Amino acid sequence: MSVGDHIKNARKSVGMTQKELAEKCGAAEITIRQYESNKREPRNDQLMKIARILNVELYDLLGYTAPEQKEHVQKARSQVLQDRMAEREKKTVSLETQITRSQETVLQYMESLNGNGQAEAIRLVELLTKIPEYKKERK
């Protein structure tokens, strides 16, 4: 049996529709249909989410037997963690680059001003921080 067949059987055994599974795992219903008809393979993180929602072990969806399960599940989890870490690293580097460029630009402008100009620039920036339109939204 394929991964899609295992997903379909697990979903049916808990009495869930494709639409319900899609909503719970944040996917489109067509995506679940494609998984179950073996037209598309779920990513490891999506497969783990489906297993959790259907209350089955990941190795059940993968169709592994007991000796195989531990190694394959560990590999899948490891890959998911590596993917997540790589994505976070990309976001962090991108954000750091943006911050660095902005700070660099501000410093260049400040360095081109004399003492009075720098004091005035600071005063104006302080005023800008009091205008709601220019304030960052805090999360």
DRENMISE-370070 format. One record per residue (C-alpha): residue number from 1; x, y, z; residue in one letter. Coordinates in Angstrom, 3 decimals. Example, Ala and Ser with C-alpha at 12.3 -4.5 7.8 and 13.67 -1.06 7.14 Angstrom:
<atoms>
(1,(12.300,-4.500,7.800),A)
(2,(13.670,-1.060,7.140),S)
</atoms>
This chain:
<atoms>
(1,(0.000,0.000,0.000),M)
(2,(1.111,3.551,-0.706),S)
(3,(1.311,6.530,1.651),V)
(4,(-1.876,7.859,0.054),G)
(5,(-3.698,4.603,0.764),D)
(6,(-2.544,4.689,4.387),H)
(7,(-3.733,8.297,4.776),I)
(8,(-7.113,7.407,3.276),K)
(9,(-7.550,4.347,5.521),N)
(10,(-6.527,6.254,8.655),A)
(11,(-8.846,9.146,7.789),R)
(12,(-11.793,6.837,7.155),K)
(13,(-11.136,4.862,10.344),S)
(14,(-11.661,8.023,12.416),V)
(15,(-14.731,8.999,10.364),G)
(16,(-13.239,12.168,8.941),M)
(17,(-13.915,13.592,5.495),T)
(18,(-11.217,14.861,3.160),Q)
(19,(-12.537,18.365,3.699),K)
(20,(-12.295,18.055,7.490),E)
(21,(-8.750,16.708,7.296),L)
(22,(-7.766,19.496,4.919),A)
(23,(-9.147,22.155,7.267),E)
(24,(-7.418,20.674,10.305),K)
(25,(-4.021,20.444,8.636),C)
(26,(-4.257,23.762,6.805),G)
(27,(-4.274,22.306,3.306),A)
(28,(-6.667,22.524,0.392),A)
(29,(-9.153,19.693,-0.010),E)
(30,(-7.754,19.006,-3.489),I)
(31,(-4.341,18.454,-1.896),T)
(32,(-5.724,15.727,0.383),I)
(33,(-7.469,14.133,-2.621),R)
(34,(-4.170,14.159,-4.513),Q)
(35,(-2.370,12.542,-1.569),Y)
(36,(-4.994,9.827,-1.315),E)
(37,(-5.041,9.158,-5.057),S)
(38,(-1.220,9.013,-5.088),N)
(39,(-0.922,11.921,-7.497),K)
(40,(1.105,13.878,-4.978),R)
(41,(3.373,13.011,-2.043),E)
(42,(3.028,15.012,1.174),P)
(43,(6.110,16.781,2.535),R)
(44,(7.505,15.310,5.735),N)
(45,(6.171,18.118,7.913),D)
(46,(2.700,17.775,6.364),Q)
(47,(2.794,14.001,6.825),L)
(48,(3.680,14.446,10.505),M)
(49,(0.791,16.886,10.909),K)
(50,(-1.631,14.447,9.242),I)
(51,(-0.445,11.624,11.505),A)
(52,(-0.988,13.801,14.580),R)
(53,(-4.485,14.855,13.428),I)
(54,(-5.510,11.274,12.626),L)
(55,(-3.952,10.055,15.885),N)
(56,(-1.704,7.508,14.192),V)
(57,(2.034,7.005,14.191),E)
(58,(4.037,8.388,11.313),L)
(59,(5.352,4.927,10.489),Y)
(60,(1.752,3.735,10.054),D)
(61,(1.232,6.270,7.268),L)
(62,(4.577,5.356,5.740),L)
(63,(3.692,1.659,5.872),G)
(64,(6.802,0.542,7.746),Y)
(65,(7.044,-2.504,9.942),T)
(66,(8.447,-2.380,13.478),A)
(67,(12.180,-2.848,12.660),P)
(68,(12.061,-0.245,9.876),E)
(69,(9.910,2.280,11.678),Q)
(70,(12.375,3.783,14.122),K)
(71,(15.054,4.553,11.543),E)
(72,(12.652,5.968,8.946),H)
(73,(10.700,8.063,11.439),V)
(74,(13.939,9.468,12.840),Q)
(75,(15.110,10.355,9.329),K)
(76,(11.798,12.052,8.522),A)
(77,(11.812,14.032,11.770),R)
(78,(15.436,14.974,11.261),S)
(79,(14.682,16.229,7.751),Q)
(80,(11.745,18.298,9.004),V)
(81,(13.925,19.867,11.695),L)
(82,(16.691,20.602,9.193),Q)
(83,(14.192,22.196,6.794),D)
(84,(12.726,24.352,9.563),R)
(85,(16.158,25.433,10.785),M)
(86,(17.269,26.312,7.255),A)
(87,(14.117,28.382,6.717),E)
(88,(14.600,30.234,10.004),R)
(89,(18.237,30.869,9.149),E)
(90,(17.225,32.386,5.793),K)
(91,(14.703,34.665,7.496),K)
(92,(17.217,35.688,10.161),T)
(93,(19.943,36.498,7.637),V)
(94,(17.471,38.445,5.505),S)
(95,(16.266,40.459,8.496),L)
(96,(19.809,41.131,9.697),E)
(97,(20.755,42.326,6.219),T)
(98,(17.769,44.666,6.095),Q)
(99,(18.515,46.077,9.538),I)
(100,(22.179,46.494,8.737),T)
(101,(21.447,48.350,5.490),R)
(102,(18.965,50.672,7.174),S)
(103,(21.332,51.416,10.029),Q)
(104,(24.181,51.975,7.608),E)
(105,(22.127,54.462,5.599),T)
(106,(21.121,56.389,8.725),V)
(107,(24.736,56.489,9.908),L)
(108,(25.933,57.776,6.540),Q)
(109,(23.431,60.623,6.676),Y)
(110,(24.309,61.409,10.300),M)
(111,(28.039,61.460,9.543),E)
(112,(27.476,64.000,6.772),S)
(113,(25.916,66.445,9.275),L)
(114,(27.703,68.785,11.675),N)
(115,(26.897,68.762,15.403),G)
(116,(23.896,71.062,15.067),N)
(117,(22.553,69.042,12.130),G)
(118,(22.917,65.782,14.058),Q)
(119,(21.075,67.243,17.046),A)
(120,(18.271,68.445,14.757),E)
(121,(18.096,65.033,13.027),A)
(122,(17.739,63.297,16.392),I)
(123,(15.009,65.761,17.415),R)
(124,(13.111,65.132,14.167),L)
(125,(13.408,61.348,14.466),V)
(126,(12.110,61.603,18.024),E)
(127,(9.110,63.576,16.740),L)
(128,(8.463,60.962,14.048),L)
(129,(8.294,58.240,16.710),T)
(130,(5.355,60.059,18.292),K)
(131,(3.261,60.014,15.104),I)
(132,(1.129,56.818,15.007),P)
(133,(1.361,56.588,11.220),E)
(134,(5.125,56.050,11.450),Y)
(135,(5.245,53.737,14.481),K)
(136,(5.855,50.025,14.224),K)
(137,(3.045,47.813,15.390),E)
(138,(4.114,45.810,18.421),R)
(139,(3.160,42.151,18.433),K)
</atoms>
